[in-house]
Amino acid sequence: MKKKFYYSLLLNVALISLFSSSYAQRTYISLNGTWQITKTDTLSKIPTNFLSKIPVPGLVDMAVPALEEPYKEPLDKDIGHPYANNYGNRSYMYNNSLYWYKRSFTLNNRKDEVVKLKLNKSMYHTYIYLNGKKIGENYYSFTPTILDIKPYLNESGKPNELIIAVGSRNNIPETICKGDDPEKVLFAPGIYDDVNIIMSGISYISNVQIAPDIDAKKIRVVAEIENNKNDKFFNLNYIVRELKSKRIVAKGVVPQQQLINGKQTKADFYVAIPKTQLWSPENPFLYTLELNTGSDNLVTRFGMRSFKSDKENGVVLLNNKPYYMRGTNIAIFRFFEDAERGNLPWDNKWVTKLHKRFKEMHWNSFRNTIGFPPERWYEIADSLGFLIQDEYPLWKQKGSKELTSDNLAKEYTTWMRERWNHPSVVIWDAQNESVFDAIAPAINQVRALDLSNRPWENGYMRPGDNDVMESHPYLFYKFFNAYDMNKTKTKTVADEYFNPNDKKEDKDFLSLMATPHIPDNSWVNKSKDADRKTAKYPNIINEYGWFWLNRDGSPTTLDAGIYKNLFPEADTPEKRFEVYAKIIGMKTEFWRAHRKAAGVLYFCALSYSRSQLPRGQTSDNWIDVKNLVFEPNFKRIMKAAFSPVGIMIDYWKDKAEAGAEVKIPVIQINDTYEKWEGKLIITLLKDEKEILKQKLSVKVEPLGKEIHNSTIKLSTEKGKYKLVAEIIYKGESVKSIREFVIN
């Protein structure tokens, strides 16, 4: 018995050693930190004078001393409206220069068979030199660069000189996505994500895809393994752990017959996940998968979740249940040119706090619009629980006819391979607001690569059968009126976006929300959107408003006419902030309450704010972006408008008849899976003095919608009145407010 116990103990110790993550360690050496930098106008030869320093990751405008003036031309006027077909030449700097980064590193006594350099993201057109030799380049600006650097390394203990040059957007050929944005002006290049050296032995795990099957409580794992120096089979060991507790939930060895040997080995196998914990924004439960070949190990995080399009019912399904997306947008590339940006996008504490601020607003989703943030942002979204619509930075690219579906498919492939294990990434968004015939074929080329079969979104084009569609119902566009902040006579709006037949004297904007309707892209040519009202797809509103204010309370170039035409009395920043919050709150209530959309994502939680020349077209809602302080009116009203259990007074008149009896419908919705019961309080106030109050006992079923009707008799006294409907949800006051005048 003692011998059996002894041998059993030895076997257990051996198994623990076999599955320990220290069995074959992959080594990462971070090259983040301070680099040297200089600039040239040509690629003729590597420069020798590096007189400035710069942080990596970051952008070239962070160099000290600065490499150039903030702008190359005097800014004595606005750039005009961005839709005036002049977006191809809007950059004020970085037009043709190359920016050369330099640093050295030393590897001591390393015998690793694999040594790779990985740049998570750098733009635009990246060239890599090691010890004086060009070892590679990458045209793509939004996906990783990975190179084998072992043949170019100096001997152990001797410094290696690494030089990375990044070009400017204008130097990228039309066959490559440039990240065009007609509302940007700077387009600063840079190494804007992490840089690492990766070292291991052969066999080396180059990529892994984890596809959860929540119904079968298992995952499918497809691992790609470089095995070009190993003619023998190898064992592939795996361990699945709970991320926080580190508890092992599964472990084993992949049978050798499931390994396809050769230069590129692929392992395709399934692992059961007993007692599965599902990932969701409400419960962002994460696992890790550890793979070990005996000479390399890779740890990948994942979540057990599914996300599908329910075309017939017009909703999305998270973990097989209808789920309503409430959220916002991150325009990270616009924030890159914000005057207050500094190093904030690379400050882990700031980025984490930003996502926590989103949670405070009851947001469970966001779209990364026309730009990808650093990879760390996705890890934070995984951990805190957000659904991400990940949008490739493609919008109205000039020369888009040369951007073929084959070329796009290659870019989409590199994007998907980097991002597909993040449970937060639930929608592949191929482009923004554009009509490119090449995109649908590109999507179809790469769709099957994603074993989780996430839905795609294709801008203003018709979706595929299992996809979702975007809507940008900018109801206020008709009031834009081509108003020029410089008060010139020049028309700066392309005809496609300006309807001269609109009645500019008609200011009854509330009537736009008096009737429920399917959200569309009402500001574009109707022929591009002809089948939207009959097509059954989950409709995600990921932009609405057209009502932006800069952080100092001044209108953006798109909105100066709206404030001038509709709200001339809002003549101070304080008044504009209040008007803005009230109107955008009502719009949020409207799009949520009628259940015509699977998601309502406000534009925009993070962007630039350019109130000085050149003025910007959009903005976010911070009054202190460094400390992440929302404008108070916005926070108060929009937090209530996005409450998981929400209400909307369905009354849209700004004038009422004295003494009339008025029917007041209050629509209540419940985005949660729990029944809600409580009191609905309806109050009528005049000059903030209560003159009428009603209390109703109400309830709304899980994922439900109810209409609570009330009738009130209006006062005969003239003046300004406020109608307030209120419920309490988890201790928070949720209000819907309407203001009107009795004449």
LINLINUR-V849734 format. One record per residue. N is the residue number from 1. BURIAL is I if it has 16 or more other ideal C-beta (glycine too) atoms within 10 Angstrom, else O. D_LAST is the distance of its C-alpha to the last C-alpha in Angstrom with 2 decimals. Layout:
N_BURIAL_D_LAST + N_BURIAL_D_LAST
This chain:
1_O_98.20 + 2_O_98.01 + 3_O_98.71 + 4_O_96.02 + 5_O_93.52 + 6_O_94.59 + 7_O_94.27 + 8_O_90.88 + 9_O_89.69 + 10_O_90.95 + 11_O_89.17 + 12_O_85.85 + 13_O_86.28 + 14_O_87.04 + 15_O_83.95 + 16_O_81.76 + 17_O_83.29 + 18_O_82.82 + 19_I_79.10 + 20_O_78.41 + 21_O_76.09 + 22_O_78.83 + 23_I_81.27 + 24_I_80.49 + 25_O_78.06 + 26_I_76.06 + 27_O_75.62 + 28_O_72.53 + 29_O_72.86 + 30_O_69.58 + 31_I_69.65 + 32_O_66.25 + 33_O_66.36 + 34_O_67.17 + 35_I_68.61 + 36_I_69.73 + 37_I_67.98 + 38_I_68.50 + 39_I_67.35 + 40_O_69.12 + 41_O_68.27 + 42_O_70.86 + 43_O_72.48 + 44_O_75.98 + 45_O_77.23 + 46_I_76.21 + 47_O_75.35 + 48_O_77.42 + 49_O_75.24 + 50_I_72.47 + 51_O_71.07 + 52_I_67.71 + 53_O_66.80 + 54_I_63.99 + 55_I_62.78 + 56_I_63.16 + 57_I_60.85 + 58_I_58.46 + 59_I_57.76 + 60_I_59.77 + 61_I_57.24 + 62_I_58.44 + 63_I_61.89 + 64_O_63.28 + 65_O_64.17 + 66_O_61.50 + 67_I_62.96 + 68_O_60.64 + 69_O_57.73 + 70_O_54.25 + 71_O_53.70 + 72_O_56.21 + 73_O_54.21 + 74_O_51.98 + 75_O_48.30 + 76_O_46.70 + 77_O_44.09 + 78_I_42.24 + 79_I_44.10 + 80_I_41.47 + 81_I_39.68 + 82_I_42.05 + 83_I_41.76 + 84_O_43.30 + 85_O_46.66 + 86_O_48.16 + 87_I_48.25 + 88_O_52.02 + 89_O_52.59 + 90_I_49.94 + 91_I_52.18 + 92_I_52.67 + 93_I_55.85 + 94_I_58.28 + 95_O_59.02 + 96_O_62.75 + 97_I_64.14 + 98_I_65.98 + 99_I_65.66 + 100_I_68.77 + 101_I_68.67 + 102_I_71.96 + 103_I_73.29 + 104_O_76.52 + 105_O_77.39 + 106_O_80.68 + 107_I_81.78 + 108_O_84.73 + 109_O_87.19 + 110_O_84.90 + 111_O_86.60 + 112_I_83.50 + 113_I_83.99 + 114_I_80.32 + 115_I_78.51 + 116_I_75.17 + 117_I_72.49 + 118_I_68.88 + 119_I_65.91 + 120_I_62.83 + 121_I_60.79 + 122_I_61.32 + 123_I_59.97 + 124_I_60.82 + 125_I_64.29 + 126_I_66.45 + 127_I_70.16 + 128_I_72.40 + 129_I_75.70 + 130_I_78.09 + 131_I_81.13 + 132_O_80.91 + 133_O_80.59 + 134_O_77.61 + 135_I_77.19 + 136_I_74.05 + 137_O_70.66 + 138_I_67.37 + 139_I_64.92 + 140_I_62.20 + 141_I_59.70 + 142_I_57.82 + 143_I_60.67 + 144_I_63.86 + 145_I_67.05 + 146_I_70.13 + 147_I_73.63 + 148_O_77.16 + 149_I_78.44 + 150_O_81.70 + 151_O_83.98 + 152_I_82.71 + 153_I_83.01 + 154_O_85.56 + 155_O_88.11 + 156_O_87.26 + 157_O_86.51 + 158_O_85.94 + 159_O_82.47 + 160_I_80.53 + 161_O_78.33 + 162_I_75.11 + 163_I_73.11 + 164_I_69.90 + 165_I_68.34 + 166_I_64.82 + 167_I_63.76 + 168_I_60.54 + 169_I_58.18 + 170_O_59.36 + 171_I_62.88 + 172_I_62.04 + 173_O_63.09 + 174_O_60.57 + 175_O_62.16 + 176_I_60.71 + 177_I_57.12 + 178_I_56.08 + 179_I_52.79 + 180_I_50.85 + 181_I_47.25 + 182_I_45.53 + 183_I_43.21 + 184_I_46.15 + 185_I_48.33 + 186_I_51.19 + 187_I_52.86 + 188_I_55.21 + 189_I_58.39 + 190_I_60.11 + 191_I_61.75 + 192_I_58.52 + 193_I_59.90 + 194_I_62.98 + 195_I_66.55 + 196_I_69.36 + 197_I_73.02 + 198_I_73.84 + 199_I_77.45 + 200_I_79.25 + 201_I_82.27 + 202_I_82.80 + 203_I_81.36 + 204_I_77.93 + 205_I_74.65 + 206_I_72.54 + 207_I_69.54 + 208_I_68.43 + 209_I_65.75 + 210_I_64.70 + 211_I_63.01 + 212_I_61.87 + 213_I_62.33 + 214_I_60.36 + 215_O_61.45 + 216_O_65.13 + 217_O_64.65 + 218_I_66.51 + 219_I_66.14 + 220_I_67.77 + 221_I_69.21 + 222_O_70.38 + 223_I_72.15 + 224_I_73.57 + 225_I_76.70 + 226_I_78.74 + 227_I_82.35 + 228_O_84.23 + 229_O_86.91 + 230_I_87.57 + 231_O_89.65 + 232_O_89.61 + 233_O_87.12 + 234_I_85.14 + 235_O_83.37 + 236_I_79.58 + 237_I_78.48 + 238_I_74.96 + 239_I_73.13 + 240_I_69.59 + 241_I_68.10 + 242_O_64.87 + 243_I_63.51 + 244_O_62.69 + 245_O_65.49 + 246_O_68.08 + 247_O_69.30 + 248_O_71.31 + 249_I_70.04 + 250_I_72.36 + 251_O_75.32 + 252_O_78.08 + 253_O_80.03 + 254_I_79.23 + 255_O_82.28 + 256_O_84.11 + 257_O_84.13 + 258_O_80.34 + 259_I_80.81 + 260_O_81.34 + 261_I_83.76 + 262_O_84.03 + 263_O_82.47 + 264_O_78.97 + 265_I_79.04 + 266_O_76.21 + 267_I_75.88 + 268_O_73.69 + 269_I_73.56 + 270_O_71.48 + 271_I_71.02 + 272_O_69.89 + 273_I_67.22 + 274_O_67.71 + 275_O_64.94 + 276_I_62.45 + 277_O_59.43 + 278_I_56.57 + 279_I_54.62 + 280_I_50.80 + 281_I_48.02 + 282_O_47.99 + 283_O_51.80 + 284_I_53.23 + 285_I_56.83 + 286_I_59.36 + 287_I_63.01 + 288_O_65.65 + 289_I_68.36 + 290_I_71.55 + 291_I_73.95 + 292_I_77.47 + 293_I_80.17 + 294_I_82.77 + 295_I_82.27 + 296_I_78.49 + 297_I_75.58 + 298_I_71.86 + 299_O_69.06 + 300_I_65.82 + 301_I_62.70 + 302_I_60.92 + 303_I_58.57 + 304_I_58.97 + 305_I_55.90 + 306_I_55.05 + 307_I_52.07 + 308_I_51.57 + 309_I_49.25 + 310_I_48.43 + 311_I_47.77 + 312_O_47.25 + 313_O_44.61 + 314_I_42.93 + 315_I_43.50 + 316_I_46.00 + 317_I_48.60 + 318_I_49.72 + 319_I_52.93 + 320_O_52.50 + 321_O_49.08 + 322_I_45.63 + 323_I_44.09 + 324_I_40.63 + 325_I_40.80 + 326_I_38.19 + 327_I_38.80 + 328_I_38.79 + 329_I_41.03 + 330_I_43.71 + 331_I_44.40 + 332_I_47.55 + 333_I_48.90 + 334_I_45.74 + 335_I_46.05 + 336_I_49.65 + 337_I_48.49 + 338_I_46.00 + 339_O_46.99 + 340_O_46.81 + 341_I_48.85 + 342_O_52.31 + 343_O_54.35 + 344_I_51.46 + 345_I_51.97 + 346_I_55.53 + 347_O_54.83 + 348_O_55.25 + 349_O_53.42 + 350_I_50.39 + 351_I_50.28 + 352_O_50.63 + 353_O_47.85 + 354_I_45.60 + 355_I_46.14 + 356_O_45.54 + 357_I_42.18 + 358_I_41.38 + 359_O_42.42 + 360_O_40.05 + 361_I_37.15 + 362_I_38.33 + 363_I_39.67 + 364_I_42.77 + 365_I_43.24 + 366_I_43.15 + 367_I_44.31 + 368_I_46.77 + 369_I_45.42 + 370_I_47.73 + 371_I_50.11 + 372_I_52.17 + 373_I_52.33 + 374_I_55.69 + 375_O_57.30 + 376_I_56.75 + 377_I_53.01 + 378_I_53.90 + 379_I_56.13 + 380_I_53.33 + 381_I_50.99 + 382_I_53.79 + 383_I_54.25 + 384_O_50.64 + 385_I_49.52 + 386_I_47.40 + 387_I_47.41 + 388_I_47.91 + 389_I_47.23 + 390_I_49.87 + 391_I_49.16 + 392_I_52.02 + 393_I_51.21 + 394_I_51.06 + 395_I_48.21 + 396_I_48.55 + 397_I_52.08 + 398_O_53.51 + 399_O_56.64 + 400_I_55.64 + 401_O_57.98 + 402_O_60.85 + 403_I_59.26 + 404_O_61.14 + 405_I_60.69 + 406_O_64.12 + 407_I_63.24 + 408_I_59.90 + 409_I_61.66 + 410_I_63.98 + 411_I_61.12 + 412_I_59.28 + 413_O_62.54 + 414_I_63.00 + 415_I_59.38 + 416_I_59.75 + 417_I_63.12 + 418_I_61.72 + 419_I_58.62 + 420_I_59.48 + 421_I_60.42 + 422_I_57.09 + 423_I_55.30 + 424_I_52.02 + 425_I_52.44 + 426_I_51.23 + 427_I_50.20 + 428_I_52.20 + 429_I_49.69 + 430_I_51.65 + 431_I_49.26 + 432_I_45.72 + 433_I_43.54 + 434_I_46.55 + 435_I_48.35 + 436_I_52.08 + 437_O_54.49 + 438_I_57.03 + 439_I_55.06 + 440_I_55.25 + 441_O_59.07 + 442_I_59.30 + 443_I_57.37 + 444_O_59.71 + 445_I_62.71 + 446_I_61.76 + 447_I_59.77 + 448_O_62.88 + 449_O_63.79 + 450_I_61.17 + 451_I_62.82 + 452_I_59.57 + 453_O_58.03 + 454_I_54.66 + 455_I_52.08 + 456_I_51.46 + 457_I_48.37 + 458_I_48.77 + 459_I_45.69 + 460_I_44.22 + 461_I_47.36 + 462_O_47.74 + 463_I_48.96 + 464_I_52.35 + 465_O_52.74 + 466_O_52.57 + 467_I_50.08 + 468_I_46.39 + 469_I_44.00 + 470_I_41.61 + 471_I_38.06 + 472_I_35.99 + 473_I_32.56 + 474_I_30.97 + 475_I_27.62 + 476_I_26.49 + 477_I_29.54 + 478_I_27.78 + 479_I_25.71 + 480_I_28.92 + 481_I_29.37 + 482_O_32.81 + 483_I_31.51 + 484_I_34.57 + 485_I_34.46 + 486_O_37.24 + 487_O_35.18 + 488_O_38.03 + 489_O_37.99 + 490_O_40.09 + 491_O_38.86 + 492_I_39.63 + 493_I_38.44 + 494_O_40.84 + 495_O_39.83 + 496_O_40.05 + 497_I_37.07 + 498_I_34.88 + 499_O_33.35 + 500_O_32.88 + 501_O_31.00 + 502_O_27.97 + 503_O_24.84 + 504_O_24.14 + 505_O_20.82 + 506_O_19.54 + 507_O_17.93 + 508_O_16.74 + 509_I_19.37 + 510_O_18.03 + 511_O_19.08 + 512_I_22.59 + 513_I_22.72 + 514_O_21.21 + 515_O_24.72 + 516_O_27.87 + 517_O_30.60 + 518_O_33.97 + 519_I_33.79 + 520_I_35.58 + 521_I_36.40 + 522_I_33.76 + 523_I_34.48 + 524_I_38.11 + 525_O_39.92 + 526_O_39.29 + 527_O_43.00 + 528_I_43.78 + 529_I_41.52 + 530_O_42.19 + 531_O_43.49 + 532_I_41.05 + 533_O_38.96 + 534_O_42.15 + 535_O_44.26 + 536_O_44.45 + 537_I_44.78 + 538_I_43.26 + 539_I_40.37 + 540_I_39.99 + 541_I_36.95 + 542_I_38.52 + 543_I_36.09 + 544_I_32.32 + 545_I_29.60 + 546_I_30.41 + 547_I_28.42 + 548_I_31.23 + 549_I_31.46 + 550_I_34.77 + 551_I_35.84 + 552_O_34.93 + 553_I_31.30 + 554_I_31.87 + 555_I_30.96 + 556_I_33.89 + 557_I_34.93 + 558_I_33.27 + 559_I_29.85 + 560_I_29.46 + 561_I_27.86 + 562_I_25.40 + 563_I_24.15 + 564_I_24.20 + 565_I_22.36 + 566_I_19.78 + 567_I_19.48 + 568_O_20.49 + 569_O_18.93 + 570_I_21.57 + 571_O_24.22 + 572_O_26.50 + 573_I_28.55 + 574_O_26.88 + 575_O_23.37 + 576_I_24.84 + 577_I_26.73 + 578_I_23.67 + 579_I_21.72 + 580_I_24.95 + 581_I_25.62 + 582_O_22.24 + 583_I_22.46 + 584_I_26.19 + 585_I_25.84 + 586_I_23.44 + 587_I_25.89 + 588_I_28.76 + 589_I_27.26 + 590_I_26.60 + 591_I_30.16 + 592_I_31.75 + 593_I_29.95 + 594_I_30.76 + 595_I_34.46 + 596_I_34.98 + 597_I_36.83 + 598_I_39.94 + 599_I_38.87 + 600_I_35.91 + 601_I_37.28 + 602_I_35.00 + 603_I_36.13 + 604_I_37.47 + 605_I_38.87 + 606_I_41.62 + 607_I_41.77 + 608_I_42.25 + 609_I_39.83 + 610_I_40.64 + 611_I_38.31 + 612_O_41.15 + 613_O_43.04 + 614_I_43.58 + 615_I_40.05 + 616_I_39.59 + 617_I_37.58 + 618_I_36.71 + 619_I_36.90 + 620_I_37.05 + 621_I_34.99 + 622_I_37.52 + 623_I_37.15 + 624_O_40.83 + 625_I_42.72 + 626_O_46.09 + 627_O_45.02 + 628_O_42.61 + 629_O_39.49 + 630_I_36.28 + 631_I_33.14 + 632_O_31.63 + 633_I_28.10 + 634_I_29.83 + 635_I_32.33 + 636_O_30.00 + 637_I_27.53 + 638_I_30.14 + 639_I_32.62 + 640_I_30.25 + 641_I_29.37 + 642_I_33.14 + 643_I_34.04 + 644_I_36.79 + 645_I_34.82 + 646_I_31.28 + 647_I_27.89 + 648_I_24.84 + 649_I_21.45 + 650_I_21.32 + 651_I_17.54 + 652_I_16.47 + 653_O_12.81 + 654_O_10.61 + 655_O_7.34 + 656_I_7.17 + 657_O_6.87 + 658_O_6.85 + 659_O_10.61 + 660_O_11.82 + 661_O_15.11 + 662_I_15.26 + 663_O_18.67 + 664_I_19.28 + 665_O_22.62 + 666_I_24.37 + 667_I_27.36 + 668_I_30.27 + 669_I_33.33 + 670_I_36.71 + 671_I_38.92 + 672_I_41.70 + 673_O_44.69 + 674_O_43.87 + 675_O_41.72 + 676_I_38.74 + 677_O_37.55 + 678_O_35.16 + 679_O_31.84 + 680_I_28.41 + 681_I_25.88 + 682_I_22.17 + 683_I_19.98 + 684_I_16.28 + 685_I_15.66 + 686_I_13.27 + 687_O_14.93 + 688_O_17.95 + 689_O_18.31 + 690_O_19.06 + 691_O_17.30 + 692_O_18.77 + 693_O_21.90 + 694_O_23.98 + 695_O_27.47 + 696_O_29.18 + 697_O_32.84 + 698_I_33.07 + 699_O_35.79 + 700_I_36.47 + 701_O_39.95 + 702_O_41.78 + 703_I_40.41 + 704_I_37.94 + 705_O_34.37 + 706_I_32.35 + 707_O_28.91 + 708_I_27.52 + 709_O_24.85 + 710_O_22.57 + 711_O_19.93 + 712_I_17.23 + 713_O_15.05 + 714_I_11.57 + 715_I_10.65 + 716_O_9.02 + 717_O_8.26 + 718_O_5.20 + 719_O_6.73 + 720_O_8.88 + 721_I_10.82 + 722_I_14.25 + 723_I_16.17 + 724_I_19.94 + 725_I_22.90 + 726_I_26.29 + 727_I_29.96 + 728_O_33.10 + 729_I_35.65 + 730_O_39.01 + 731_O_37.61 + 732_O_34.78 + 733_O_31.09 + 734_I_29.50 + 735_I_25.71 + 736_I_23.14 + 737_I_19.69 + 738_I_16.37 + 739_O_13.30 + 740_I_9.72 + 741_O_6.17 + 742_I_3.81 + 743_O_0.00
